[in-house]
């Protein structure tokens, strides 16, 4: 008799077989009813950081898929479209580009479900006309020529001489209307001249007449900033080059945005303008907003001791963990130049922009003359968010004046006129642009720039490199082709 292929087994099954049958029952016993189907998309939400975009600008939209309960679903893809391709285009990632003014609806579709958002495309701002002409008849009187790219002019308190800083490393003296042939100081052998480097600043302390001390700012042969003290020799028109004492040295990451302004404030402290060390595409590696280095800031130090400096105890960041106590204010790209109104103590800071906007910042003496102020770089360029249509502007102080690169390329800051020769100019702040060479002014009223004016008779022709102020408060225009010109009544 043949035996069945499988004969009944008596007794309990062995443990491995029990486990195998349990696994099979779990996987197959319910006919796959436990396998979860994807949750369907019930709606699509489309959001943007702003509800408008300028013609020529872009705006990043975001789409989110939601279930029937309004919960966000992950790993969903979207197809983007626009209801009017003449007004705006939209990329596969939801980046909207404004093409023409009007209202356009942008759609995001996922699994057949459509979400929409209306975006207003606004006209690009037009270049405003230049301000009206100035209210009085003024002109320029040539004081000196043949200089090597003059970058600054200053006079010691009560001194009739003019001291002119040349980018290439010398300080020249104009005395009794004549440019002296021998430099007051020649640092050309130790000054680098690449890009925006050079001998950049000069300041005379209030006690210069008795102490003979003065201070310069230059980039050394390695490109780093030196703020040094020197003394006058036995000849009042010659400094002692061997008397140099380096007060402050600052490493520079590159050959541009070196700042370089030196100025004694109404409080007798030395103020130092520092750029952010150079940026590419607006990326300054955080230096403009950082308090742990000295770049992108105006510094305030006490140099009354002679050859070194101390940090004034009332500086705003003294005692702040991780912050440099020398910093007076920050958020600057390349301040060129800044000045105190000798009549009020207010501070004006012209900050060179990146690709679109030049600006003048202002802080009243009654509000601390810039103490602890964040002027916004590189969150902002002028009054505009940098590289994005929206940004967090809390805690930032925006400029009182800006102009676009349709009007120039790099602002040249000047002074508030406080001389006596042209009374109609009293209280007006003068500034220029390096590329365009025009000269303009405004006056501050209630913390706003008013009475903006253009002065064609003060445009020297060619590049304006800086302004200067003498001991009497009269103003000068310096040019890239080596001239010193005084603003005079006609």
C-alpha positions in Angstrom: 0.0 0.0 0.0 1.4 3.3 -1.0 2.1 5.9 1.7 0.7 9.4 1.4 3.3 12.0 0.4 2.6 13.8 3.6 1.5 11.8 6.5 -0.3 13.3 9.5 2.0 14.3 12.3 1.1 13.7 15.7 2.1 16.0 18.5 3.0 19.7 18.6 4.7 21.5 15.7 8.4 22.4 16.1 9.0 26.1 17.1 10.6 27.2 13.8 7.5 26.1 11.9 5.2 27.9 14.3 7.1 31.1 13.8 7.1 30.8 10.0 3.3 30.2 9.9 2.8 33.2 12.2 4.8 35.5 9.9 2.8 34.3 6.9 -0.5 34.8 8.7 0.5 38.3 9.6 1.5 39.2 6.1 -1.3 37.4 4.2 -4.1 36.6 6.5 -5.9 39.9 6.0 -5.4 40.0 2.2 -3.1 43.2 2.5 -5.7 45.3 4.3 -3.0 46.7 6.6 -0.9 48.3 3.8 -1.6 52.1 4.0 -2.5 54.0 0.8 -1.0 57.5 0.4 -3.0 60.3 2.0 -4.6 62.3 -0.8 -3.9 65.9 -1.3 -7.0 67.9 -0.4 -5.8 71.4 -1.0 -2.6 73.4 -1.9 -1.5 76.5 -0.1 0.7 79.0 -1.9 2.6 81.7 0.1 5.1 84.4 -0.6 7.2 86.9 1.5 5.4 89.7 -0.2 2.3 90.2 -2.4 4.0 92.3 -5.1 7.2 92.3 -7.2 8.7 95.0 -9.3 9.2 94.7 -13.0 12.6 93.2 -13.5 12.7 91.7 -10.0 11.9 88.2 -8.7 9.9 86.7 -5.9 10.2 83.2 -4.5 6.8 81.5 -3.9 6.3 78.4 -1.7 3.7 75.7 -2.2 2.4 73.3 0.6 0.2 70.3 0.1 -2.5 69.8 2.8 -4.7 66.9 3.7 -8.4 67.2 4.5 -7.6 68.2 8.1 -5.3 71.0 7.0 -2.1 69.1 7.9 0.9 69.6 5.7 1.9 66.6 3.6 5.5 65.9 2.8 7.2 64.7 -0.4 4.7 66.2 -2.8 5.7 67.7 -6.1 4.2 70.8 -7.8 3.7 72.0 -11.3 3.8 75.9 -11.5 2.0 78.0 -14.0 0.8 81.6 -14.5 -2.4 82.8 -15.9 -0.7 85.6 -17.9 2.7 85.0 -19.3 2.9 88.6 -20.5 2.9 89.9 -16.8 5.0 87.3 -15.1 6.9 84.0 -15.6 7.3 81.3 -13.0 10.0 78.7 -12.8 9.8 75.0 -11.9 10.8 76.0 -8.4 8.2 78.7 -8.0 10.4 81.7 -8.7 8.2 84.5 -10.1 9.8 87.1 -12.4 7.9 90.4 -13.0 7.6 91.3 -16.7 5.0 94.0 -17.0 2.7 95.9 -14.5 -0.6 94.2 -13.6 -2.2 91.5 -11.4 -1.3 87.9 -12.2 -2.4 84.6 -10.6 0.3 82.0 -10.0 -0.9 78.4 -9.7 0.8 75.4 -8.0 -0.7 72.0 -8.9 -0.2 68.7 -7.0 -2.1 65.5 -7.8 -4.6 67.5 -9.8 -5.3 69.9 -6.9 -4.6 73.6 -7.6 -3.6 76.3 -5.2 -3.3 79.9 -6.3 -1.9 83.3 -5.2 -2.4 86.7 -6.8 0.7 88.7 -7.2 0.8 92.4 -8.2 3.6 93.3 -10.6 4.5 97.0 -10.0 6.4 99.3 -12.4 10.1 99.6 -11.8 10.9 102.9 -10.1 11.9 105.6 -12.5 15.0 107.7 -11.9 14.0 110.9 -10.2 15.1 114.1 -11.7 18.1 115.8 -10.0 17.2 118.3 -7.2 16.8 121.9 -8.1 19.8 124.3 -8.3 21.2 125.8 -5.2 19.9 129.1 -3.8 23.0 131.2 -4.1 25.7 131.9 -6.6 28.9 130.0 -5.8 31.9 128.6 -7.6 35.2 126.9 -7.3 38.6 128.6 -6.8 41.7 126.4 -7.6 44.0 126.3 -4.6 46.5 123.6 -5.8 47.1 121.2 -8.7 49.5 118.5 -9.7 48.9 116.4 -6.6 49.0 112.6 -6.7 45.3 111.5 -6.3 44.4 113.7 -3.3 42.1 111.8 -0.9 41.7 114.2 2.0 42.3 117.7 3.3 42.4 118.9 6.9 43.8 121.8 9.0 44.9 121.8 12.6 42.7 123.9 14.9 43.5 127.6 14.5 46.0 126.9 11.7 45.8 128.6 8.2 47.7 125.8 6.4 46.0 123.1 4.4 47.3 119.6 4.7 46.5 117.4 1.7 46.7 113.6 1.8 47.9 111.8 -1.3 46.8 108.2 -1.9 50.3 107.3 -2.9 51.7 108.1 0.6 52.6 111.7 1.0 51.0 114.6 3.0 51.5 117.9 1.2 51.1 121.4 2.7 49.5 124.4 1.1 50.9 127.5 2.9 50.0 131.1 2.1 48.3 129.9 -1.1 51.3 127.9 -2.3 51.9 124.2 -2.5 55.2 123.5 -0.7 57.5 121.3 -2.8 58.7 119.1 0.1 56.1 116.8 1.7 55.1 117.3 5.3 55.4 113.5 5.6 56.3 110.9 3.0 55.2 107.3 3.7 55.2 106.1 0.1 57.9 103.4 0.8 55.6 101.7 3.4 52.2 102.2 1.9 50.4 99.8 -0.4 48.5 101.3 -3.3 46.4 98.5 -4.7 42.7 99.2 -5.4 41.3 101.2 -2.5 44.5 101.0 -0.4 46.9 103.8 0.3 47.4 106.7 2.7 43.7 107.3 3.6 43.3 109.5 6.6 44.8 112.3 8.7 43.6 113.9 12.0 45.0 116.6 14.2 44.1 116.5 17.9 42.8 119.6 19.7 46.2 120.0 21.4 48.3 119.8 18.1 49.7 123.3 18.5 51.4 122.3 21.8 51.9 118.6 21.4 52.9 118.4 17.8 51.2 115.0 17.6 49.0 113.9 14.7 47.5 110.7 13.4 47.4 108.9 10.0 45.6 105.9 8.6 47.3 103.9 5.9 47.4 100.3 4.5 50.9 98.8 4.9 52.7 96.7 2.3 50.8 93.7 3.4 47.5 95.5 2.9 46.6 95.8 6.6 45.4 99.0 8.3 47.7 101.0 10.5 46.6 103.9 12.6 49.8 105.6 13.7 50.9 108.7 15.6 53.7 111.0 14.4 55.2 114.2 15.7 56.3 117.4 14.0 60.0 118.0 13.6 61.8 121.2 14.5 60.5 122.5 11.2 56.7 123.1 11.6 56.2 122.2 7.9 58.0 118.9 8.2 57.0 115.8 10.3 59.6 113.4 11.9 59.1 110.1 10.0 61.1 108.3 12.6 58.6 109.3 15.3 56.0 106.8 14.2 54.1 104.8 16.9 51.6 102.3 15.7 48.5 102.9 17.8 46.2 100.3 16.2 46.7 97.6 13.6 43.8 95.8 11.9 44.1 92.8 9.5 42.4 93.4 6.2 40.9 90.5 4.2 41.3 92.3 0.9 42.4 95.4 -0.9 39.0 97.2 -1.0 36.5 98.7 1.5 39.3 99.8 3.8 37.6 103.0 5.1 40.4 105.1 6.4 38.7 108.2 7.8 40.2 109.7 11.0 38.5 112.4 12.9 38.6 113.9 16.4 35.0 114.3 17.6 33.6 117.1 19.7 34.4 115.0 22.7 38.1 114.8 21.9 38.0 111.1 21.1 39.5 109.7 17.9 36.9 108.2 15.5 38.1 105.7 12.9 36.1 104.6 9.9 36.5 101.0 8.9 34.9 99.3 5.8 33.9 95.7 5.8 37.1 94.6 4.1 35.5 93.8 0.8 32.4 91.8 -0.3 31.4 89.9 -3.4 27.7 90.0 -4.3 26.8 91.5 -1.0 28.5 88.7 1.0 30.8 90.4 3.5 31.1 87.2 5.6 29.1 88.7 8.3 31.6 91.5 9.1 29.1 94.4 8.7 26.8 92.9 11.4 29.5 91.4 13.6 30.6 93.0 16.9 33.6 90.6 17.4 35.9 92.3 14.8 36.6 95.9 14.0 35.5 95.9 10.3 32.3 97.5 9.0 32.2 99.9 11.9 33.2 103.3 13.2 35.5 103.0 16.1 36.0 105.4 19.0 39.2 105.4 21.1 41.1 107.6 23.5 44.6 108.5 22.3 45.3 111.1 25.0 48.0 109.0 26.6 50.4 109.5 23.6 51.5 106.4 21.8 48.8 103.9 22.7 45.0 103.9 23.1 42.4 103.1 25.7 38.8 102.2 25.2 36.5 104.9 26.6 34.4 103.4 29.3 31.2 105.0 27.9 31.6 103.2 24.5 28.4 101.2 24.0 29.7 97.7 23.8 32.2 97.8 26.7 31.4 94.8 28.8 29.3 93.1 26.1 30.4 89.4 25.8 32.1 88.7 22.5 32.0 92.4 21.3 35.0 94.7 20.7 34.8 97.7 23.0 36.2 100.0 20.4 33.1 99.9 18.3 30.9 103.0 18.3 28.5 102.0 15.6 28.3 99.3 12.9 26.5 98.0 9.9 28.6 99.9 7.4 30.0 98.8 4.0 32.7 101.4 3.3 32.2 104.8 5.0 33.7 107.4 2.7 33.6 109.9 4.4 32.0 110.8 7.7 32.0 114.1 9.6 30.7 115.9 12.6 28.7 119.1 12.2 31.0 121.5 14.1 27.9 123.6 14.9 25.7 120.8 16.4 27.9 117.7 16.9 25.6 115.7 14.7 27.3 112.9 12.7 26.9 112.3 8.9 28.2 109.1 7.4 28.3 108.5 3.6 28.4 104.8 3.0 29.4 103.4 -0.4 26.8 101.0 -1.8 27.0 97.6 -3.5 25.3 97.4 -6.8 22.3 99.7 -6.6 22.1 102.3 -3.8 24.4 105.0 -2.3 23.4 106.5 1.1 24.0 109.1 3.7 23.3 108.2 7.3 22.6 110.8 10.0 22.5 110.7 13.8 21.9 113.8 16.0 24.2 114.6 18.9 21.1 114.6 21.1 20.6 111.0 20.2 24.2 110.0 20.9 25.8 111.0 17.6 25.6 107.4 16.3 26.3 105.6 19.5 25.3 101.9 19.3 23.6 102.5 15.9 23.3 99.6 13.4 23.1 101.2 10.0 22.0 98.0 8.3 24.7 96.6 6.0 24.6 93.9 4.8 20.9 93.3 5.6 20.1 96.5 3.7 21.6 98.5 0.9 20.3 102.0 1.3 16.6 101.6 2.3 16.2 98.3 0.5 16.6 94.7 1.6 19.7 93.3 0.0 19.0 90.4 -2.4 15.5 89.7 -1.2 12.1 91.5 -1.4 11.7 91.2 2.4 14.0 91.2 5.4 13.9 91.8 9.2 14.7 95.5 9.6 14.1 95.6 13.4 16.8 97.6 15.2 18.2 99.1 12.0 18.6 102.8 11.3 18.0 103.6 7.7 19.7 106.5 5.8 18.2 109.9 5.5 19.2 110.1 1.8 19.9 107.6 -0.9 20.4 107.7 -4.7 20.5 104.9 -7.2 23.3 103.9 -9.5 21.4 105.5 -12.4 22.8 108.7 -10.9 26.3 107.6 -9.9 28.5 104.8 -8.6 30.1 105.7 -5.3 29.1 108.4 -2.8 31.7 110.9 -1.6 30.7 112.3 1.8 31.5 115.8 2.8 30.6 118.3 5.5 28.0 120.6 6.8 29.0 124.1 5.9 29.8 126.2 9.0 32.1 128.8 7.4 31.4 132.5 7.4 32.2 133.5 3.8 28.8 132.2 2.4 26.1 132.6 5.0 23.4 131.2 2.6 25.1 127.8 2.9 25.0 127.5 6.7 23.7 124.2 7.8 23.8 122.5 4.4 25.6 119.2 4.1 27.5 118.7 0.8 28.3 115.4 -0.9 29.3 114.1 -4.3 29.7 111.0 -6.5 33.0 109.6 -7.6 32.0 108.7 -11.1 29.6 111.5 -12.0 31.3 114.3 -10.3 28.2 116.4 -9.4 28.0 118.2 -6.1 24.7 118.2 -4.1 23.5 119.2 -0.7 20.7 118.9 1.7 19.7 120.2 5.1 18.4 118.2 8.1 15.1 119.2 9.7 13.3 116.9 12.2 15.8 114.1 11.3 14.8 114.3 7.6 16.8 115.5 4.6 15.1 118.6 3.2 16.0 121.3 0.7 17.9 119.0 -1.6 19.9 121.0 -4.1 22.2 120.4 -7.1 25.1 122.7 -7.7 26.3 122.6 -11.3 28.7 125.5 -10.6 30.5 123.3 -8.0 31.0 120.3 -10.4 34.8 120.3 -11.0 34.7 118.1 -14.1 36.1 114.6 -13.7 36.2 112.5 -10.6 35.5 113.9 -7.1 37.7 112.0 -4.6 36.9 113.7 -1.4 36.0 117.0 0.4 38.0 118.9 2.9 37.3 121.5 5.7 39.8 124.1 6.9 40.1 125.5 10.4 37.5 128.3 9.6 34.9 125.8 8.4 35.3 126.6 4.7 34.9 123.7 2.3 37.1 122.2 -0.5 36.5 119.8 -3.3 39.3 117.3 -4.2 39.6 115.7 -7.6 41.1 112.5 -8.9 43.2 114.5 -11.4 45.1 116.2 -8.6 43.3 119.5 -7.9 42.2 121.2 -4.7 39.3 123.6 -5.2 37.7 125.9 -2.6 34.0 126.6 -2.6 33.7 130.4 -2.8 31.0 133.0 -3.3 30.7 134.6 -6.8 
